[in-house]
Amino acid sequence: MSLPTQIDPRKLALQGITLEGEFLAKHLPRLSASVEAVNSPLSATLEFTRDQSRQPLVKGEVKISVDVICQRCLDPMSIEIKAAIALQVIWSEDRIANVSPDYEPWIVVDKIADLAVVLEDELLLALPIVNYHNPGECTGNAVVSKAATTNDDEEAVADSPFSVLKQLKH
Protein backbone atom coordinates (compact mmCIF):
# COMPACT_ATOMS: atom_id res chain seq x y z
CA MET A 1 0.00 0.00 0.00
CA SER A 2 1.28 3.44 -0.88
CA LEU A 3 1.61 6.15 1.76
CA PRO A 4 0.04 9.54 1.07
CA THR A 5 2.57 12.27 0.37
CA GLN A 6 0.43 15.12 1.70
CA ILE A 7 -1.11 14.68 5.17
CA ASP A 8 -2.66 16.68 8.00
CA PRO A 9 -0.67 15.36 10.99
CA ARG A 10 -2.83 17.15 13.59
CA LYS A 11 -6.00 15.58 12.26
CA LEU A 12 -4.39 12.13 12.06
CA ALA A 13 -3.19 12.49 15.67
CA LEU A 14 -6.65 13.58 16.79
CA GLN A 15 -8.13 10.47 15.18
CA GLY A 16 -5.34 8.15 16.42
CA ILE A 17 -4.53 6.84 12.94
CA THR A 18 -1.69 4.43 12.15
CA LEU A 19 -0.27 4.60 8.63
CA GLU A 20 1.60 1.67 7.10
CA GLY A 21 2.90 1.67 3.58
CA GLU A 22 5.63 2.50 1.12
CA PHE A 23 7.11 5.34 -0.91
CA LEU A 24 8.84 4.75 -4.23
CA ALA A 25 12.32 6.15 -4.85
CA LYS A 26 10.88 8.90 -7.08
CA HIS A 27 9.49 10.53 -3.89
CA LEU A 28 13.01 10.57 -2.32
CA PRO A 29 15.22 12.63 -4.65
CA ARG A 30 17.74 13.77 -1.98
CA LEU A 31 18.25 10.22 -0.70
CA SER A 32 18.62 8.91 -4.27
CA ALA A 33 21.32 11.53 -4.90
CA SER A 34 23.15 10.61 -1.67
CA VAL A 35 23.49 6.87 -2.38
CA GLU A 36 24.59 4.76 -5.33
CA ALA A 37 21.16 3.15 -5.85
CA VAL A 38 17.87 2.66 -4.03
CA ASN A 39 17.06 -1.08 -3.96
CA SER A 40 13.64 -1.11 -2.33
CA PRO A 41 10.76 1.22 -1.66
CA LEU A 42 10.78 3.10 1.63
CA SER A 43 8.69 1.15 4.13
CA ALA A 44 7.15 2.98 7.09
CA THR A 45 4.86 2.39 10.03
CA LEU A 46 3.72 5.62 11.68
CA GLU A 47 1.42 5.98 14.67
CA PHE A 48 -0.22 9.38 15.10
CA THR A 49 -1.24 10.00 18.72
CA ARG A 50 -1.55 12.75 21.31
CA ASP A 51 0.28 13.02 24.61
CA GLN A 52 -1.24 13.91 28.00
CA SER A 53 -1.07 17.62 27.19
CA ARG A 54 -2.90 16.88 23.89
CA GLN A 55 0.13 17.67 21.71
CA PRO A 56 0.18 15.74 18.39
CA LEU A 57 2.90 13.08 18.22
CA VAL A 58 4.23 10.78 15.51
CA LYS A 59 6.01 7.55 16.48
CA GLY A 60 7.17 4.75 14.27
CA GLU A 61 9.88 3.30 12.11
CA VAL A 62 11.08 3.79 8.55
CA LYS A 63 13.45 1.55 6.60
CA ILE A 64 14.89 1.19 3.12
CA SER A 65 17.58 -0.84 1.34
CA VAL A 66 20.20 1.11 -0.63
CA ASP A 67 23.54 0.58 -2.34
CA VAL A 68 26.45 2.70 -1.09
CA ILE A 69 30.15 2.78 -1.99
CA CYS A 70 32.63 0.94 0.25
CA GLN A 71 35.38 3.37 1.25
CA ARG A 72 38.08 0.66 1.09
CA CYS A 73 37.50 -1.00 -2.28
CA LEU A 74 35.14 1.54 -3.92
CA ASP A 75 32.73 -1.24 -4.88
CA PRO A 76 28.99 -0.90 -4.24
CA MET A 77 27.54 -2.65 -1.22
CA SER A 78 23.96 -3.03 0.01
CA ILE A 79 22.88 -1.76 3.41
CA GLU A 80 19.54 -1.38 5.11
CA ILE A 81 18.85 1.96 6.73
CA LYS A 82 16.43 2.01 9.66
CA ALA A 83 15.33 5.07 11.54
CA ALA A 84 13.08 5.40 14.56
CA ILE A 85 10.59 8.24 14.26
CA ALA A 86 9.66 10.30 17.32
CA LEU A 87 8.24 13.68 16.32
CA GLN A 88 6.08 16.26 18.04
CA VAL A 89 4.05 18.43 15.66
CA ILE A 90 4.31 22.15 16.40
CA TRP A 91 2.99 25.25 14.61
CA SER A 92 6.00 27.55 14.72
CA GLU A 93 9.60 27.83 15.87
CA ASP A 94 8.38 29.76 18.93
CA ARG A 95 7.05 26.47 20.34
CA ILE A 96 10.32 24.52 20.10
CA ALA A 97 11.03 25.15 23.78
CA ASN A 98 7.80 23.29 24.63
CA VAL A 99 8.79 20.10 22.78
CA SER A 100 9.30 17.09 25.02
CA PRO A 101 12.95 15.98 25.25
CA ASP A 102 11.96 12.51 23.95
CA TYR A 103 10.76 13.98 20.64
CA GLU A 104 12.12 16.04 17.77
CA PRO A 105 10.08 19.05 16.63
CA TRP A 106 8.20 18.82 13.33
CA ILE A 107 7.19 22.34 12.33
CA VAL A 108 3.96 22.26 10.31
CA VAL A 109 2.95 25.84 9.59
CA ASP A 110 -0.01 25.01 7.35
CA LYS A 111 -2.47 22.22 7.97
CA ILE A 112 -0.97 20.05 5.25
CA ALA A 113 2.58 18.66 5.46
CA ASP A 114 4.74 16.64 3.08
CA LEU A 115 5.27 13.23 4.69
CA ALA A 116 7.85 12.14 2.10
CA VAL A 117 10.15 15.05 3.01
CA VAL A 118 10.04 14.25 6.73
CA LEU A 119 10.74 10.55 6.22
CA GLU A 120 13.52 11.33 3.75
CA ASP A 121 15.10 13.68 6.33
CA GLU A 122 15.08 10.90 8.94
CA LEU A 123 16.73 8.46 6.52
CA LEU A 124 19.38 10.97 5.50
CA LEU A 125 20.24 11.49 9.16
CA ALA A 126 20.47 7.71 9.66
CA LEU A 127 22.90 7.18 6.77
CA PRO A 128 26.29 5.95 8.00
CA ILE A 129 29.07 8.52 7.70
CA VAL A 130 31.51 5.95 6.30
CA ASN A 131 30.65 2.62 4.66
CA TYR A 132 32.81 -0.50 4.73
CA HIS A 133 32.23 -4.11 3.74
CA ASN A 134 32.36 -6.66 6.54
CA PRO A 135 35.85 -8.12 7.16
CA GLY A 136 36.61 -10.76 4.54
CA GLU A 137 34.05 -9.43 2.04
CA CYS A 138 35.99 -6.38 0.89
CA THR A 139 38.14 -6.60 -2.24
CA GLY A 140 40.26 -3.62 -1.17
CA ASN A 141 43.56 -3.95 0.68
CA ALA A 142 42.87 -2.22 3.99
CA VAL A 143 45.84 -3.82 5.75
CA VAL A 144 49.34 -2.66 4.85
CA SER A 145 52.03 -5.30 5.19
CA LYS A 146 54.60 -4.90 8.01
CA ALA A 147 57.59 -5.20 5.64
CA ALA A 148 56.41 -2.25 3.57
CA THR A 149 56.14 0.02 6.61
CA THR A 150 59.39 -0.85 8.41
CA ASN A 151 61.65 1.36 6.27
CA ASP A 152 59.08 4.13 6.13
CA ASP A 153 58.76 4.17 9.92
CA GLU A 154 62.52 4.49 10.40
CA GLU A 155 62.67 7.39 7.94
CA ALA A 156 59.70 9.03 9.61
CA VAL A 157 61.40 8.87 13.01
CA ALA A 158 64.62 10.37 11.62
CA ASP A 159 62.75 13.16 9.84
CA SER A 160 60.36 13.84 12.69
CA PRO A 161 60.18 17.50 13.71
CA PHE A 162 59.97 16.32 17.31
CA SER A 163 63.43 14.72 17.18
CA VAL A 164 64.88 18.18 17.99
CA LEU A 165 62.75 18.34 21.13
CA LYS A 166 63.99 14.89 22.13
CA GLN A 167 67.58 16.15 21.92
CA LEU A 168 66.74 19.19 24.06
CA LYS A 169 65.24 16.94 26.70
CA HIS A 170 68.61 15.19 27.20
N, C-alpha and C positions, 0 to 999 in steps of 0.2 A: 504494500500500500504506500502511496506517495504522500509525503508530508506537505501541508500547505506552506507556501512561501510567505504569504502575508497573513498575520494573525493579530488578534486583539488579546494580549496576554492578561489584562485585567479581567476581561469577561471570562476567559478560560479559567482563571484562578477562582473567580466567583462561583463558577459552575463546578469546579473540582474535576476538570477534564484531564485525562491522560492521553497523550498523543504517542502513537508508535508508527514508525514508517521509515521511508528512505528518501534521500535526495540523490539525484544523478550528478555526475561530475560537472555538467554544464552549469549547475547552480553554485559551483565552488571555484570561481576563476582564480582567486588568490592562492588557494591551496594547490590547484593544478599547476600554477606557475612556480610554486615553491618545491615541488617534488618532480621526480622523473616521469612518473605515470600514476594515475589513479586506477587501482585494480578492481575496486568494488564500489557500489553506491554507499553513501553515508547512511548508516543505520542509527536511529535514535529512539529512545524511550524517554518521554518528558512528562512529568507529573506537575500540573498546575494546581497549587493550593494556596491557602492563606494561613498566616501565623496567628498567634493569639491576639496581636494588635491589629489584625485584619489586613496586614500588608501582603500584597500578591507575591508569591514565591514560585520558582521553577526549579525542580530537582529532577535529576535523571542522569543518563549516560549516552554518550555518542561515540561511535567507532567507525573506522574505515581502514581499508587495506591499501597501501601505496607502495610504489617502488621509489627508493632513494639511492643515492650513490655512496658506495663504501669509500671512506676516506683513505684506506690503505691501498686497495687495488683498483679503485675507480670503476668497478663493475657495479651494475644495478643489483639491488637486493630488496626483497619484500619485507615490509614491517607492517604491523597493525597498530594504529594509533587509537588509544582510548582516552576519553576525557570525561571526568565526572562534572556534571552541571549542578551548580548551586547559585542561583541568581535571585535577587530581590528586585522587583520592578519598581522604579521610582519615576517621577514626573520631570524632575529637573536636577541639575547639579547641586542646587541648594540643599537637597535632601540626602546627599551622600553621607553626611555625618550621622544620619538616623539609620543607616543600613547596619543590620546585625553583623557581627564579626565573622559569623559562619558563612556569610553569603557575599557574593560580588554584586555591585550595583549594575542594573541594566536600565539605562535611561531611555524611556519611551515617551517622547514629547507628545506625539499625536496618539490617537487611539490605536492605530495600526502600526505594527512593527514587522521588520523583515527577519523571519526566523532563520533563513539560510545564512544571513550575515553573522548572526550571533553564534550559530553552531560552527561556522567556518572559523570565526575568531577563536573559539575554544580549541579547535583542532590545531590551528596554527600555533597556539601557545603550548600545546602538548607535543609538538614535533621535537624530536631529540636534536640537540645542538650539533652533535657529531654522530655519524653513523659508521659502524664497523660490523663486518661479518663476525659470526661466532668463531672462536679459535678452531683452526683446522678446516674451516670452510672458505677462508679468504685465499685468493690467488696471489695477493701481494706479499712482498717480503718485508714484514714488519720487524723482524729480528735481524740485527746486524751481527755478523760473525765476530768473535772475540779477536781472531787473528787480524782482521782488517782494522780494528780500533787500537791495537796495542801501540803501533808506531805513531798514530795520530795523537794518542793520549800523552806520549812522552814529549812530542813536539809542543803540544798545548801547554804542558807544565812548564817547559823551558821558555815559551813565549808569553807566559801569563803576566799580565800587568801587576799582579799581586806578588810576584817573585821579589820585586824590589822591597816591598813591605816586609817580606819574610827575612830579608837580609838586615833590615833595620832593627828587627826584633832581636837579633843575635848581636 
